[in-house]
Amino acid sequence: MNKLFAQRRQRHFMLLLKYWRLVFNDHFVIALFFLFGALAYGYSQWLPQLGPNLWWSRWLLVAWFTVLAQLGRLATLLERPDPVFLLPQVKNMQIYMRQAGTYSLILALLMTATGTFVALPFAMTTERLTGTNIALIFLTFLVVKASWLRLAQAKVSQEGRQHLRLLRALQWILPLLVALACWLINPLVGLILAVVIEGATLTRRLTLDWRLAVSAEADRMYSIYRFFNLFTDVPTVQGNVKRRTWANGLIRRLTIAGHPWSYLYARGFIRNTDVSGIVIRLTLLAMVVVFLVPVVWLNSVLAALFIYLIATQLMPLFDQYDGNVFTHLYPVSFAQRQADFQSLLSKVTILVAALIVLASLGLRLNWLQLGINLVISIIEVLLLTRLYYRVRLKKLSEEN
């Protein structure tokens, strides 16, 4: 079983490497370099402005470490045929799961250590931590992550099948309790509580539930493939069709009454998770970046860049339905179709720009920054939805 897991781990690495080469190309690496450089610079400029014993700093650290504990899932590398072909080896699956737990723990501890390292400058500025406290904090949350993975193993066992909701809740509640004890009382108290929880999660031998284990691994791999699918085509990613009743109101706001193409574009934007998903993710990322970057000119450049990137992601939606012959039966002129798409582009871009401009106010309530970004965003939105929009559509028409 050790050899089997080693073979699957190597194959898994080769698969990830195949997509990593496509995702982390030269352009994306340069973009990440500037992005993380701007975030690091803004973070370093923000810390000296903070004072000790802020009322909200400890609660922010509690929230950070609670969320940090959720990163790094159990990687079993199980596959759908395993319940059939590995069933004769069910007694030896304990060895396989032990290897999977060790592999998952190493990756999870690396992510936890990185997240702790990122938060420590803020904690040292606001809480005046000693070297001993820093060591205790690192050790505490490493132990917390180990306990979290034991709960994850219990979730894919026959014994934990009847308590899935409880186990899911404990994966949030226990890290929260440890974080509260660590930051509101003392890091040593947090470590003691973490060790106690780790001892409580050392359960007896668990019997693997094949259905739950295979489903959990499939969900984990699907989330990884979806990330890669943002940059390149992944054959294993297939769309799931389900009704989203919560989006009906949003579609009505994006639609012009009596305009069928307007409704089609609005519904396509909401239903196409490739387009709407990347717009939402870029908007949230932009809000975080402009919120943290205190340099006025850099903040404005980043805000304008993100608005441009988000607007360009909507352009391919214009000819998304050209391959559907039924859409050409609509008695609607091409000019009306352009106007309907322009309306959707304007509404979405204005909403995105408004959110980014509000986020640029920052923690210090920099109204000058907000005013500059507001003027820039108004000019940019007008250029994107009036001038650049027509240039792109003309180019798309010539290509088709």
BELFENSUL-V156639 format. One record per run of one state. SS is the DSSP state (H for helix, E for strand, L for the rest). FROM is the first residue (numbers start at 0). TO is the last residue. If there is no record, write none. Layout:
ss:from:to
SS:FROM:TO
SS:FROM:TO
This chain:
ss:from:to
L:0:0
H:1:22
L:23:24
H:25:46
L:47:55
H:56:67
L:68:80
H:81:84
L:85:85
H:86:126
L:127:129
H:130:154
L:155:155
E:156:156
L:157:159
H:160:184
L:185:185
H:186:199
L:200:206
E:207:207
L:208:208
H:209:228
L:229:243
H:244:253
L:254:258
H:259:270
L:271:271
H:272:291
L:292:294
H:295:318
L:319:323
H:324:328
L:329:332
H:333:358
L:359:365
H:366:398
L:399:399
